[in-house]
Amino acid sequence: MKPEELLQQLQQAPDFLKLTLAHPDFLPFASYQLENGTDIQIWDTGVIYCQPKQFGQQDIVLSSGVHGNETAPVELCSELLNKVLAGKLLLTERVLFLFGNPPAMNAGVREIQDNLNRLFSGHHSKEPGVQSAERERAKKLESYVLKFFDEAPQGLRERKLYDLHTAIRGSRFEKFVVYPFLHGKNWSKNQFEFLKACGANTVLLMQTPASTFSYFAAQSCKAHGFTIELGKARPFGQNDMSRFADAAAAFRALISGGELATTEFNEADFNLYEVRRSIDKTTEAFKLHFADNIENFTTFDLGTVLASDQGVEYRVEVEGEAIIFPNPKVAVGQRAMLMVKPVSVTGKVS
């Protein structure tokens, strides 16, 4: 597709997601200006930059579809973006919209070959000679986010990246957040307040570096970065978008200067956890010892066998230990489950 054809289609029918899914591997660079003065730049398939004529002190990345079968966040972001492109939503901040893995979205699968959300912070290139579309995409997404932040005006600005997901299975807490490891820095009070406004008051505080998009944003870009789980993964068209109304309203207000319905941070309003241990799949013999419909954040009796691998059993080791992200289908060598425990952040929030 030529740039002029791309612009013609987008201006006639402002639906960038539709164009992305029709051209999942590539879209040429193209740019134009809306009647309200907003500059629009297409950097690639699934990558579109929006800069209003006048903008504030925030540089915001809204990411969705890093896992192709997690469609509700894609639909949420697409609706926001379409309103911007149609001139129905006037931005007050610079925003980069990312639809992470278009080929996987078209196929209705989590990934084509590699888990895209395990390839950031350079992990896409840590196995010489190993190639995949997801590895190339991770490298490009890193470069686009760095470009977006680096090209912002100089001065006191807030960098933010919200990577929106839905989980494979249900959860005791429908919406929850993974807050990347901050290497000793305090957690952000303002961001806790924003996350609660999104309807997500359960937060998993990571204690080690990771290869996720949100950790890349936090560490490599010095941004507020978050993985936000908004519910259960369902196919396109099967999401009850009313369940995402709080998140949609919060992100709309964030990017357009609307009133954010936040309340003063109070730890008692949150379910806070930290990772106690990570259980990896070391052989193809790995299996879980609980039902597929067991929800994230479920606890079991002390000593319960949760999983087994060749020559080893994994049991509940302490009271209150809960499971999260159990997935026996991951590749050998990858994380198959996290064990988490409640934690306090008293004195560690500012």
Phi, psi and omega in degrees: 000134177277153181305320182292327176291320178300312181296320179299314180295318183291324180286328178287320180222094187289077180224088185290327178297317179300317177295320180298314182290333176284338180226070190290344185259337184193139164226141182285158174297136176205152180214152175200176182236135175285164180299333180276006176093359179287128176275132179242129177230126174266118183264337183182175173297131180076008183229113183220132185252135181233122179233112179290161181302319175236131184220160186271218189252018181242140174240113195240127173254125174249112185246139175209164176073017173300325167254122193293338182264008179259085199268335183301315177297327177297314180295321178298310182292323179297320179295317177299312182297317180299324177293322176297311184294331179275000180077015181266350178225114182269118180287151171241000181226157171290133183224135172246117177265130179234128168251106200296308190230076184302319178300320178292325176299314179298323182278348182069032182235162181294320182205158174274312180226313182238151174289106185303327183279012172241020188238008184269178186056040175083358181294342177296340186239016184272356176240093183306133178089346179270124183231151173195163178298323180293323178295319178293322180294318179300317179299318180292317181298321174302314183293324180292319180292318177298317178299314181301312181288320183293331182272002176291153176303151178287158177123190183282101182229155178255123176262134182219138172225122177246111180261109191265133183224171161230154188267157179297320181240171179290176183216145173304327176244109191305318181245131178211165189234139169258116182261114185299157176301131184252010175055046175094348178285156178289151172287155185271119176301314182297323180288324173302318181294320178293317181299320177297322178296333176284353183093011182245097180249014172250123187229128175261115183266111184284148185244002181218158174301158182215173179254020182277163179297319183291323176294320175304315180297317183291318187270310186278334183251355181056043180251163163285115183237140183214143165261119183246117178266118188261357182154210183260143181291130177220159180295161175308137177085353182249013180268135171275094188292346176296336180287348181248015187297319181296316180295316180299317180294321181294316180290324176299314179296321183299317186270348184238011176076018178284173181280123178270128182275071181259157175234156181304136182299128175221118184305329182296342180277356187240153166257108187249133181227158168228157181285127175269320178199156177247133179251118182261152173275113184260339177216171178288353178280356183299135174208155177269151181246033173218165187292154180296337183267006175294133189274156170303146180073015173286140175253156180229166178294149178305131179091352180299134175284120183263323184203162175218154176224180183301111176081010183211145173242144178247119184242162172295125187257333181221154177298138177086355179294133184234156179267152172207143179057041176290129182206099182286352185271000179295163178291152176303133182099347180263164178294129179256345182187148171248144172250126187236162179218153178298150183211158174252148177247017180306126180083000183240016180237132179213000000 
